[in-house]
Amino acid sequence: MKKISSALRTLRILIFGWGIVVPLTYLFPLKKNMVLFIGKNDGLFYDNIKYLYLYLHRLKRSDIRYYFLTKKKSVYTVLKEHNLPVLFYPSLRSTYALICSKVIVMCCTWNKRISFRAKKIQLWHGVPLKRIGLLAPAVAKVHNSRLGRFNNAIRGRNYVYDLFVSTSDYFTEHIFSKAMRARNYIESGYPRNDIFFKEQLDDLDLLEADVESLGKIDEFRNDGFKSVLYAPTWNDPMGNAVESGFLDLEKLSSFAKNNKLLFVFKFHPSEHRIKKYGQYDKIIYYDGYKDIQPLLKVTDILITDYSSVYMDYLLLDRPIIFFPYNYERYIESRKGFLFDYKTMTPGPICYSQDQLQQAIESCAAGDAGSFADKRAEIKKLAFKYEDGRASERVWDFIVKRYIET
């Protein structure tokens, strides 16, 4: 039944989408000065898309028409309140923009056939440790199958990006050029990391951040506390460290009080939960659907497992601790990593709460051992630039290659 249903859906897309909708789009000429920004998860306002969009907004270029497209009413309302160009999807205006935009900027996949004529800019969302794109076995299996490629083509998933944003020559050559299909790659760095180089964030930088949690963190830091962020990846086959019993929050809270630490939990937005595991004085929960970049800026120690968030954090040159308590189960579920885990993790690797707390004490005391050198080594591999000008490089390339021509 599933195969029949899938076949009927493919047939509907082929007849209605490619047979009727796509030809109709040619009735509307492309507008070379129109740029559309599309966020992840139905248009959340964070990640690289947010910061490149804000960079363009601050340029105040009257010759460029630009919009942020979202399915989220809350995002639409917030951007409207700040007089930022935004379109709600679906609507007639957003459909028209999709058809007519010369450039569409995204940091996720987008397969709407009505926008197939646009130049597609893929900002992506992380320097990877895990397998991505065509380097992921499941994706490669579909791509290497004639039926799979045909099915993807019908659904508009086989397109080649016009531009893919990378962070270094090494990652372009060894990872991104093998994982993604693109006509051009640019080693600009990520727009979202530009705020690490700003002395003071403004109101726009803090849009769709968890401002309440950031305020609490500032209070604690001003009182001499160090902030410790726990930001695990998503798709954990065991649930998460708290649910699996690998983290005892009461014990962690007591440890925090004794060492003047504030723990901040930030779960991945793809987990579809903002769950609080009990109330403790020295543990707060940062909204999983909100922008993490302002949080990283006020984090003194980062704890993660396999998330690419630690790559961004290298630009701040602060201690990183790795807590892969479920390593065997996770690596089996992911069919391996792109790199040897121990080689690419510049910080203590802990498998129990006792090991984790010992590592935190050491990092809080400034005893990072040889990891400062290791962080510098991985950072040099992952990032070509450390100057806060990634947005400028990406936008200049888009203008010269796709708008001015």
Backbone hydrogen bonds in HBPLUS format (Angstrom, degrees):
<---DONOR---> <-ACCEPTOR-->    atom                        ^
c    i                          cat <-CA-CA->   ^        H-A-AA   ^      H-
h    n   atom  resd res      DA  || num        DHA   H-A  angle D-A-AA Bond
n    s   type  num  typ     dist DA aas  dist angle  dist       angle   num
A0005-SER N   A0001-MET O   2.86 MM   4  6.08 161.5  1.89 151.3 156.6     1
A0006-SER N   A0002-LYS O   2.87 MM   4  6.07 158.0  1.92 148.5 154.6     2
A0007-ALA N   A0003-LYS O   2.91 MM   4  6.07 153.9  1.98 143.1 150.5     3
A0008-LEU N   A0004-ILE O   2.93 MM   4  6.18 156.0  1.99 149.7 155.8     4
A0009-ARG N   A0005-SER O   2.98 MM   4  6.22 152.7  2.06 144.8 152.4     5
A0010-THR N   A0006-SER O   2.93 MM   4  6.17 156.9  1.99 147.3 153.6     6
A0011-LEU N   A0007-ALA O   2.94 MM   4  6.18 153.9  2.01 144.4 151.8     7
A0012-ARG N   A0008-LEU O   2.92 MM   4  6.19 155.7  1.98 146.8 152.9     8
A0013-ILE N   A0009-ARG O   2.96 MM   4  6.22 162.4  1.99 151.6 156.1     9
A0014-LEU N   A0010-THR O   2.91 MM   4  6.09 158.0  1.96 147.8 154.3    10
A0015-ILE N   A0011-LEU O   2.96 MM   4  6.17 163.4  1.99 152.4 155.9    11
A0016-PHE N   A0012-ARG O   2.78 MM   4  5.72 156.0  1.84 153.0 158.6    12
A0017-GLY N   A0013-ILE O   2.75 MM   4  4.75 124.3  2.06 115.0 132.4    13
A0018-TRP N   A0013-ILE O   3.16 MM   5  6.76 146.6  2.28 153.3 163.3    14
A0019-GLY N   A0015-ILE O   3.13 MM   4  4.77 121.7  2.48 104.2 119.2    15
A0020-ILE N   A0016-PHE O   3.17 MM   4  5.12 142.8  2.31 113.3 121.2    16
A0021-VAL N   A0016-PHE O   2.93 MM   5  6.31 166.2  1.95 161.3 165.4    17
A0022-VAL N   A0017-GLY O   2.89 MM   5  6.15 162.4  1.92 171.4 177.4    18
A0024-LEU N   A0020-ILE O   3.26 MM   4  6.40 151.9  2.35 144.1 151.9    19
A0025-THR N   A0021-VAL O   3.22 MM   4  6.57 136.2  2.42 148.0 159.7    20
A0025-THR N   A0022-VAL O   3.07 MM   3  5.32 135.4  2.27 104.6 116.5    21
A0026-TYR N   A0023-PRO O   3.22 MM   3  5.72 150.7  2.31 109.4 117.0    22
A0027-LEU N   A0024-LEU O   3.03 MM   3  5.67 164.4  2.06 117.2 122.1    23
A0028-PHE N   A0025-THR O   3.06 MM   3  5.69 165.6  2.08 116.9 121.6    24
A0031-LYS N   A0100-CYS O   2.76 MM  69  5.62 170.0  1.77 158.2 156.6    25
A0034-MET N   A0031-LYS O   3.02 MM   3  5.51 162.5  2.05 124.9 124.9    26
A0065-ARG N   A0033-ASN O   2.76 MM  32  5.89 161.4  1.80 154.7 160.8    27
A0102-LYS N   A0034-MET O   3.15 MM  68  5.80 130.7  2.41 136.8 147.6    28
A0103-VAL N   A0034-MET O   3.40 MM  69  6.69 165.9  2.42 159.8 161.6    29
A0035-VAL N   A0065-ARG O   2.75 MM  30  6.20 157.1  1.80 158.2 166.3    30
A0067-TYR N   A0035-VAL O   3.07 MM  32  6.64 144.7  2.20 155.6 166.3    31
A0036-LEU N   A0103-VAL O   2.95 MM  67  6.36 162.5  1.98 154.6 159.5    32
A0105-VAL N   A0036-LEU O   2.75 MM  69  6.10 165.7  1.76 165.7 170.8    33
A0037-PHE N   A0067-TYR O   2.82 MM  30  6.11 162.2  1.85 163.1 168.7    34
A0069-LEU N   A0037-PHE O   2.78 MM  32  6.00 171.1  1.79 178.7 175.5    35
A0038-ILE N   A0105-VAL O   2.89 MM  67  6.23 159.2  1.93 166.0 173.0    36
A0043-GLY N   A0040-LYS O   2.96 MM   3  5.21 129.7  2.22 103.1 117.7    37
A0044-LEU N   A0040-LYS O   2.84 MM   4  5.68 176.3  1.84 167.1 166.5    38
A0071-LYS N   A0042-ASP O   2.80 MM  29  5.27 167.1  1.81 149.0 150.4    39
A0050-LYS N   A0047-ASP O   3.10 MM   3  5.68 128.3  2.38 113.8 124.7    40
A0052-LEU N   A0048-ASN O   3.03 MM   4  6.19 156.3  2.08 155.8 161.4    41
A0053-TYR N   A0049-ILE O   3.11 MM   4  6.04 158.3  2.15 141.4 148.0    42
A0054-LEU N   A0050-LYS O   2.93 MM   4  6.17 158.1  1.98 147.2 153.4    43
A0055-TYR N   A0051-TYR O   3.02 MM   4  6.04 145.8  2.14 130.3 139.6    44
A0056-LEU N   A0052-LEU O   3.03 MM   4  6.34 159.8  2.07 149.8 153.8    45
A0057-HIS N   A0053-TYR O   2.93 MM   4  6.24 157.9  1.98 148.3 155.2    46
A0058-ARG N   A0054-LEU O   2.93 MM   4  6.13 155.3  1.99 148.7 153.9    47
A0059-LEU N   A0055-TYR O   3.18 MM   4  6.46 128.4  2.47 138.3 151.4    48
A0059-LEU N   A0056-LEU O   3.10 MM   3  5.16 137.7  2.28  98.1 110.3    49
A0060-LYS N   A0057-HIS O   3.22 MM   3  5.62 148.0  2.32 106.1 114.4    50
A0064-ILE N   A0061-ARG O   3.41 MM   3  5.78 169.0  2.42 110.1 113.1    51
A0068-PHE N   A0085-PRO O   3.03 MM  17  6.38 146.6  2.15 129.1 137.3    52
A0087-LEU N   A0068-PHE O   2.83 MM  19  6.11 158.5  1.88 154.9 156.2    53
A0070-THR N   A0087-LEU O   3.09 MM  17  6.49 157.3  2.14 165.7 172.7    54
A0089-TYR N   A0070-THR O   2.87 MM  19  5.75 159.7  1.91 145.4 147.0    55
A0076-TYR N   A0072-LYS O   2.98 MM   4  6.23 166.7  2.00 155.1 159.1    56
A0077-THR N   A0073-LYS O   2.91 MM   4  6.09 158.8  1.95 149.7 155.1    57
A0078-VAL N   A0074-SER O   3.05 MM   4  6.26 163.2  2.08 147.1 151.3    58
A0079-LEU N   A0075-VAL O   3.01 MM   4  6.20 171.1  2.02 159.3 161.1    59
A0080-LYS N   A0076-TYR O   3.00 MM   4  6.09 156.1  2.06 145.3 152.6    60
A0081-GLU N   A0077-THR O   2.94 MM   4  6.15 156.5  2.00 149.2 155.3    61
A0082-HIS N   A0079-LEU O   3.14 MM   3  5.17 134.9  2.36  95.9 108.2    62
A0084-LEU N   A0079-LEU O   2.93 MM   5  5.15 169.4  1.94 152.5 151.1    63
A0083-ASN N   A0080-LYS O   2.97 MM   3  5.00 159.3  2.01 113.0 113.7    64
A0095-THR N   A0091-SER O   2.96 MM   4  6.09 155.4  2.03 147.8 154.9    65
A0096-TYR N   A0092-LEU O   2.93 MM   4  6.10 158.0  1.98 146.8 152.9    66
A0097-ALA N   A0093-ARG O   2.95 MM   4  6.17 156.5  2.01 144.3 150.9    67
A0098-LEU N   A0094-SER O   2.94 MM   4  6.15 152.2  2.02 143.2 150.4    68
A0099-ILE N   A0095-THR O   3.04 MM   4  6.29 150.9  2.13 145.8 153.3    69
A0100-CYS N   A0096-TYR O   2.94 MM   4  6.11 155.5  2.01 151.8 158.5    70
A0101-SER N   A0097-ALA O   2.90 MM   4  5.54 143.6  2.03 148.1 152.1    71
A0119-LYS N   A0102-LYS O   2.78 MM  17  6.03 176.8  1.78 149.1 148.5    72
A0104-ILE N   A0119-LYS O   2.84 MM  15  6.10 167.3  1.85 167.0 166.8    73
A0121-ILE N   A0104-ILE O   2.86 MM  17  6.14 170.9  1.87 160.3 162.6    74
A0106-MET N   A0121-ILE O   2.88 MM  15  6.13 161.0  1.92 170.7 174.5    75
A0123-LEU N   A0106-MET O   2.75 MM  17  6.02 173.5  1.76 167.6 165.8    76
A0115-SER N   A0112-LYS O   3.18 MM   3  5.93 166.3  2.20 119.4 123.6    77
A0116-PHE N   A0113-ARG O   3.17 MM   3  5.23 157.1  2.22 118.3 115.5    78
A0118-ALA N   A0115-SER O   3.24 MM   3  5.74 153.4  2.32 113.1 120.1    79
A0162-ASP N   A0120-LYS O   2.96 MM  42  5.31 141.5  2.12 137.9 149.7    80
A0163-LEU N   A0120-LYS O   3.29 MM  43  6.65 151.5  2.37 155.4 152.3    81
A0122-GLN N   A0163-LEU O   2.81 MM  41  6.11 174.7  1.82 167.4 166.5    82
A0165-VAL N   A0122-GLN O   2.90 MM  43  6.22 165.5  1.93 167.4 165.9    83
A0338-LEU N   A0129-LEU O   2.96 MM 209  5.68 172.8  1.96 159.5 161.2    84
A0135-LEU N   A0132-ILE O   2.87 MM   3  5.39 144.9  1.99 147.4 147.5    85
A0136-ALA N   A0133-GLY O   3.02 MM   3  5.63 165.8  2.04 118.7 122.9    86
A0134-LEU N   A0179-ALA O   2.89 MM  45  4.44 172.8  1.90 125.1 125.9    87
A0139-VAL N   A0136-ALA O   3.08 MM   3  5.47 118.0  2.49 111.0 125.4    88
A0140-ALA N   A0136-ALA O   2.92 MM   4  6.07 169.3  1.93 165.9 169.5    89
A0141-LYS N   A0137-PRO O   2.88 MM   4  5.99 151.7  1.96 147.4 154.6    90
A0142-VAL N   A0138-ALA O   3.37 MM   4  6.62 155.5  2.43 139.4 144.1    91
A0143-HIS N   A0139-VAL O   2.94 MM   4  6.20 166.4  1.96 153.7 158.0    92
A0144-ASN N   A0140-ALA O   2.85 MM   4  5.93 149.7  1.94 148.8 155.9    93
A0145-SER N   A0142-VAL O   3.13 MM   3  5.25 157.3  2.18 105.0 111.9    94
A0149-ARG N   A0145-SER O   2.85 MM   4  6.13 163.0  1.88 157.6 161.0    95
A0150-PHE N   A0146-ARG O   2.93 MM   4  6.11 158.5  1.98 147.9 154.3    96
A0151-ASN N   A0147-LEU O   2.86 MM   4  6.04 162.9  1.89 149.9 154.7    97
A0152-ASN N   A0148-GLY O   2.91 MM   4  6.13 161.8  1.94 150.2 155.1    98
A0153-ALA N   A0149-ARG O   2.83 MM   4  5.97 150.9  1.92 143.6 152.2    99
A0154-ILE N   A0150-PHE O   2.97 MM   4  6.25 158.3  2.02 152.8 157.5   100
A0155-ARG N   A0151-ASN O   3.16 MM   4  6.42 150.2  2.25 142.5 150.5   101
A0157-ARG N   A0152-ASN O   2.74 MM   5  4.88 168.3  1.75 149.9 146.9   102
A0156-GLY N   A0153-ALA O   3.09 MM   3  5.03 159.2  2.14 101.7 107.6   103
A0161-TYR N   A0181-ARG O   2.90 MM  20  6.27 147.4  2.01 158.4 147.9   104
A0183-ARG N   A0161-TYR O   2.84 MM  22  6.34 151.7  1.92 158.5 166.1   105
A0164-PHE N   A0184-ASN O   2.87 MM  20  6.27 147.4  1.98 144.2 154.2   106
A0186-ILE N   A0164-PHE O   3.11 MM  22  6.52 152.2  2.19 156.2 159.8   107
A0166-SER N   A0186-ILE O   2.80 MM  20  5.70 173.0  1.81 155.5 155.4   108
A0189-GLY N   A0166-SER O   3.12 MM  23  6.10 167.3  2.14 149.5 147.3   109
A0384-LYS N   A0167-THR O   2.83 MM 217  6.17 150.8  1.91 166.9 157.0   110
A0172-THR N   A0168-SER O   3.06 MM   4  6.27 151.2  2.14 146.9 155.4   111
A0173-GLU N   A0169-ASP O   2.96 MM   4  6.11 173.1  1.96 155.9 157.3   112
A0174-HIS N   A0170-TYR O   2.96 MM   4  6.00 170.0  1.97 154.8 158.1   113
A0175-ILE N   A0171-PHE O   3.00 MM   4  5.09 145.3  2.12 122.5 131.2   114
A0176-PHE N   A0171-PHE O   2.79 MM   5  6.07 151.0  1.87 158.7 165.2   115
A0177-SER N   A0172-THR O   2.94 MM   5  5.48 154.6  2.01 145.4 149.5   116
A0178-LYS N   A0175-ILE O   3.04 MM   3  5.43 139.7  2.21 109.7 121.4   117
A0179-ALA N   A0175-ILE O   2.87 MM   4  5.98 138.3  2.04 150.9 164.2   118
A0180-MET N   A0176-PHE O   2.88 MM   4  5.64 157.7  1.93 152.5 154.8   119
A0193-ASN N   A0190-TYR O   3.04 MM   3  5.70 150.7  2.13 118.4 126.0   120
A0194-ASP N   A0191-PRO O   3.09 MM   3  5.52 164.8  2.11 115.1 119.9   121
A0196-PHE N   A0193-ASN O   3.09 MM   3  5.58 153.8  2.17 111.7 119.2   122
A0197-PHE N   A0194-ASP O   3.06 MM   3  5.73 158.7  2.11 116.9 123.1   123
A0198-LYS N   A0195-ILE O   3.17 MM   3  5.07 168.1  2.18 104.4 107.5   124
A0206-LEU N   A0202-ASP O   3.29 MM   4  6.62 142.3  2.45 145.1 155.3   125
A0207-LEU N   A0204-LEU O   3.13 MM   3  5.17 164.2  2.16 105.3 110.1   126
A0209-ALA N   A0206-LEU O   3.10 MM   3  5.24 146.8  2.21 132.0 124.7   127
A0291-ASP N   A0208-GLU O   2.87 MM  83  6.00 167.8  1.88 144.9 148.6   128
A0211-VAL N   A0209-ALA O   2.97 MM   2  5.51 123.8  2.29 107.9  91.7   129
A0214-LEU N   A0210-ASP O   3.03 MM   4  6.34 158.9  2.08 152.1 159.0   130
A0215-GLY N   A0211-VAL O   2.92 MM   4  6.11 149.6  2.02 145.6 152.9   131
A0216-LYS N   A0212-GLU O   3.18 MM   4  6.54 152.7  2.25 144.3 150.9   132
A0217-ILE N   A0213-SER O   2.97 MM   4  6.25 158.7  2.01 152.3 158.1   133
A0218-ASP N   A0214-LEU O   3.00 MM   4  6.25 158.6  2.05 147.6 152.8   134
A0219-GLU N   A0215-GLY O   3.10 MM   4  6.38 155.6  2.16 145.3 151.6   135
A0220-PHE N   A0216-LYS O   3.06 MM   4  6.38 162.8  2.09 153.6 157.1   136
A0221-ARG N   A0217-ILE O   2.89 MM   4  6.10 165.2  1.91 156.3 160.8   137
A0222-ASN N   A0218-ASP O   2.89 MM   4  6.01 155.7  1.95 148.5 155.0   138
A0223-ASP N   A0219-GLU O   3.19 MM   4  6.37 125.6  2.50 133.2 146.8   139
A0223-ASP N   A0220-PHE O   3.00 MM   3  5.03 135.8  2.20  95.7 108.9   140
A0225-PHE N   A0220-PHE O   2.96 MM   5  5.31 160.8  2.00 146.5 141.1   141
A0224-GLY N   A0221-ARG O   3.02 MM   3  5.12 157.8  2.07 109.5 111.0   142
A0226-LYS N   A0260-LYS O   3.21 MM  34  6.74 155.1  2.28 146.6 150.3   143
A0262-LEU N   A0226-LYS O   2.90 MM  36  6.14 157.7  1.95 159.9 159.5   144
A0300-ASP N   A0227-SER O   2.96 MM  73  5.25 144.9  2.08 132.9 144.1   145
A0301-ILE N   A0227-SER O   3.15 MM  74  6.55 146.0  2.27 156.0 160.7   146
A0228-VAL N   A0262-LEU O   2.77 MM  34  5.99 167.7  1.78 165.0 165.4   147
A0264-VAL N   A0228-VAL O   2.84 MM  36  6.04 159.5  1.88 153.0 152.9   148
A0229-LEU N   A0301-ILE O   2.91 MM  72  6.32 152.0  1.98 168.6 171.8   149
A0303-ILE N   A0229-LEU O   2.69 MM  74  5.92 153.5  1.75 172.0 176.3   150
A0230-TYR N   A0264-VAL O   2.78 MM  34  6.07 168.2  1.79 166.0 167.7   151
A0266-LYS N   A0230-TYR O   2.99 MM  36  6.20 168.8  2.00 160.6 158.4   152
A0231-ALA N   A0303-ILE O   2.89 MM  72  6.24 163.0  1.92 175.7 173.6   153
A0239-GLY N   A0236-ASP O   3.12 MM   3  5.35 170.3  2.13 117.9 118.8   154
A0244-SER N   A0240-ASN O   2.84 MM   4  5.87 151.0  1.92 157.1 165.9   155
A0246-PHE N   A0241-ALA O   2.85 MM   5  4.99 132.3  2.08 152.8 162.6   156
A0247-LEU N   A0241-ALA O   3.06 MM   6  5.52 132.6  2.30 134.2 127.3   157
A0245-GLY N   A0242-VAL O   3.11 MM   3  5.25 156.3  2.17 104.3 111.7   158
A0252-LEU N   A0248-ASP O   2.89 MM   4  6.15 153.0  1.97 148.6 157.6   159
A0253-SER N   A0249-LEU O   2.77 MM   4  5.86 153.6  1.84 145.2 151.7   160
A0254-SER N   A0250-GLU O   3.09 MM   4  6.31 157.4  2.14 143.7 149.1   161
A0255-PHE N   A0251-LYS O   3.01 MM   4  6.21 156.1  2.07 143.9 150.7   162
A0256-ALA N   A0252-LEU O   2.89 MM   4  6.14 149.8  1.98 144.5 152.9   163
A0257-LYS N   A0253-SER O   3.04 MM   4  6.36 158.0  2.09 149.9 154.5   164
A0258-ASN N   A0254-SER O   3.11 MM   4  6.34 157.9  2.16 148.6 154.2   165
A0259-ASN N   A0255-PHE O   3.14 MM   4  6.26 127.9  2.42 139.5 152.2   166
A0259-ASN N   A0256-ALA O   3.22 MM   3  5.24 139.4  2.40  96.7 107.9   167
A0261-LEU N   A0256-ALA O   2.96 MM   5  4.61 162.5  1.99 133.9 138.0   168
A0263-PHE N   A0282-LYS O   2.83 MM  19  6.02 170.7  1.84 158.0 155.2   169
A0284-ILE N   A0263-PHE O   2.88 MM  21  6.34 161.3  1.92 159.4 163.6   170
A0265-PHE N   A0284-ILE O   2.88 MM  19  6.30 165.4  1.90 158.6 162.1   171
A0286-TYR N   A0265-PHE O   2.82 MM  21  5.92 155.4  1.88 151.3 159.8   172
A0271-GLU N   A0268-HIS O   3.01 MM   3  5.63 164.2  2.03 119.6 124.4   173
A0272-HIS N   A0269-PRO O   3.14 MM   3  5.86 169.9  2.15 119.6 122.6   174
A0283-ILE N   A0280-TYR O   3.35 MM   3  5.35 170.7  2.36 110.2 109.8   175
A0290-LYS N   A0287-ASP O   3.09 MM   3  5.50 166.6  2.11 118.3 121.3   176
A0295-LEU N   A0292-ILE O   2.96 MM   3  5.13 122.1  2.30 103.2 119.1   177
A0296-LEU N   A0292-ILE O   2.96 MM   4  6.30 152.3  2.04 157.3 166.0   178
A0297-LYS N   A0293-GLN O   3.22 MM   4  6.49 152.1  2.30 149.3 156.2   179
A0298-VAL N   A0295-LEU O   3.07 MM   3  5.44 141.1  2.23 106.4 116.6   180
A0299-THR N   A0296-LEU O   3.14 MM   3  5.00 165.8  2.17 108.4 109.2   181
A0302-LEU N   A0319-PRO O   3.11 MM  17  6.49 169.6  2.12 153.3 154.9   182
A0321-ILE N   A0302-LEU O   2.76 MM  19  6.16 160.0  1.79 161.7 168.7   183
A0304-THR N   A0321-ILE O   3.04 MM  17  6.57 154.7  2.11 161.8 168.9   184
A0323-PHE N   A0304-THR O   2.73 MM  19  5.91 159.3  1.78 155.5 162.9   185
A0311-MET N   A0308-SER O   2.95 MM   3  5.42 142.7  2.09 111.3 121.5   186
A0313-TYR N   A0309-VAL O   3.13 MM   4  6.39 159.5  2.18 147.0 153.2   187
A0314-LEU N   A0310-TYR O   3.12 MM   4  6.31 125.4  2.43 135.9 147.4   188
A0314-LEU N   A0311-MET O   3.17 MM   3  5.32 143.4  2.32 100.2 110.4   189
A0315-LEU N   A0312-ASP O   3.05 MM   3  5.89 155.0  2.11 121.6 127.1   190
A0316-LEU N   A0313-TYR O   2.97 MM   3  5.43 154.5  2.03 112.2 120.1   191
A0317-ASP N   A0314-LEU O   3.02 MM   3  5.06 148.5  2.13 101.3 111.2   192
A0322-PHE N   A0348-PRO O   2.86 MM  26  6.07 175.4  1.86 175.5 174.2   193
A0350-CYS N   A0322-PHE O   2.74 MM  28  6.07 167.7  1.76 161.5 164.9   194
A0327-TYR N   A0324-PRO O   3.10 MM   3  5.13 143.5  2.24 128.3 121.8   195
A0330-TYR N   A0326-ASN O   2.89 MM   4  5.93 165.9  1.91 165.4 169.4   196
A0331-ILE N   A0327-TYR O   2.91 MM   4  5.97 175.2  1.91 159.8 161.2   197
A0332-GLU N   A0328-GLU O   3.18 MM   4  6.20 149.1  2.28 139.5 147.6   198
A0333-SER N   A0329-ARG O   3.09 MM   4  6.30 152.4  2.17 142.1 149.3   199
A0334-ARG N   A0330-TYR O   2.97 MM   4  6.24 141.1  2.12 148.3 159.6   200
A0336-GLY N   A0331-ILE O   2.98 MM   5  5.06 160.9  2.01 149.2 152.5   201
A0335-LYS N   A0332-GLU O   3.37 MM   3  5.14 157.8  2.42  96.5 102.9   202
A0343-THR N   A0340-ASP O   3.15 MM   3  5.39 126.3  2.45 102.4 116.2   203
A0344-MET N   A0340-ASP O   3.25 MM   4  6.52 146.2  2.37 153.5 162.3   204
A0347-GLY N   A0345-THR O   2.94 MM   2  5.79 135.4  2.14 106.9  93.6   205
A0356-LEU N   A0352-SER O   2.97 MM   4  6.19 154.5  2.04 145.4 153.5   206
A0357-GLN N   A0353-GLN O   2.87 MM   4  6.09 162.5  1.90 154.9 157.8   207
A0358-GLN N   A0354-ASP O   3.07 MM   4  6.27 154.9  2.14 145.8 152.7   208
A0359-ALA N   A0355-GLN O   3.01 MM   4  6.24 155.8  2.07 147.0 153.3   209
A0360-ILE N   A0356-LEU O   2.94 MM   4  6.24 153.5  2.02 149.8 157.5   210
A0361-GLU N   A0357-GLN O   2.99 MM   4  6.19 164.1  2.02 148.2 152.0   211
A0362-SER N   A0358-GLN O   3.08 MM   4  6.30 157.8  2.13 144.9 150.8   212
A0363-CYS N   A0359-ALA O   2.94 MM   4  6.18 161.1  1.97 150.0 154.8   213
A0364-ALA N   A0360-ILE O   2.80 MM   4  5.94 164.1  1.83 157.6 162.2   214
A0365-ALA N   A0361-GLU O   3.05 MM   4  6.16 138.8  2.23 139.3 149.4   215
A0367-ASP N   A0362-SER O   2.89 MM   5  5.19 145.3  2.01 169.0 157.9   216
A0366-GLY N   A0363-CYS O   2.98 MM   3  5.07 156.5  2.04 103.6 110.9   217
A0371-PHE N   A0368-ALA O   3.06 MM   3  5.71 158.7  2.11 141.0 141.7   218
A0374-LYS N   A0370-SER O   3.36 MM   4  6.68 154.5  2.43 141.5 148.8   219
A0375-ARG N   A0371-PHE O   2.75 MM   4  5.93 155.7  1.81 150.2 155.8   220
A0376-ALA N   A0372-ALA O   3.10 MM   4  6.32 158.3  2.15 143.6 149.2   221
A0377-GLU N   A0373-ASP O   2.99 MM   4  6.23 149.2  2.09 143.1 151.6   222
A0378-ILE N   A0374-LYS O   3.04 MM   4  6.32 164.7  2.07 155.0 156.8   223
A0379-LYS N   A0375-ARG O   2.85 MM   4  5.94 158.8  1.90 150.6 157.6   224
A0380-LYS N   A0376-ALA O   3.02 MM   4  6.12 155.7  2.08 142.8 148.2   225
A0381-LEU N   A0377-GLU O   3.27 MM   4  6.52 144.4  2.40 137.5 146.7   226
A0381-LEU N   A0378-ILE O   3.11 MM   3  5.03 121.0  2.48  93.0 107.9   227
A0382-ALA N   A0378-ILE O   2.91 MM   4  6.14 149.1  2.01 149.4 158.2   228
A0383-PHE N   A0379-LYS O   2.83 MM   4  5.75 152.3  1.90 156.6 161.0   229
A0393-ARG N   A0389-ARG O   3.17 MM   4  6.49 157.6  2.22 149.9 155.2   230
A0394-VAL N   A0390-ALA O   2.99 MM   4  6.26 166.0  2.01 159.5 162.8   231
A0395-TRP N   A0391-SER O   2.90 MM   4  6.00 172.6  1.91 156.1 158.6   232
A0396-ASP N   A0392-GLU O   2.97 MM   4  6.00 161.7  2.01 146.7 152.3   233
A0397-PHE N   A0393-ARG O   3.17 MM   4  6.29 153.5  2.24 141.7 148.2   234
A0398-ILE N   A0394-VAL O   3.05 MM   4  6.36 161.1  2.08 152.2 157.2   235
A0399-VAL N   A0395-TRP O   2.94 MM   4  6.17 166.1  1.96 157.6 160.7   236
A0400-LYS N   A0396-ASP O   3.06 MM   4  6.16 173.1  2.07 148.9 151.1   237
A0401-ARG N   A0397-PHE O   2.92 MM   4  5.89 159.0  1.96 151.7 157.7   238
A0402-TYR N   A0398-ILE O   2.85 MM   4  5.44 158.6  1.89 142.3 149.2   239
A0403-ILE N   A0399-VAL O   3.18 MM   4  4.75 143.4  2.33 114.6 123.9   240
A0404-GLU N   A0399-VAL O   2.82 MM   5  5.82 167.6  1.83 169.9 165.7   241
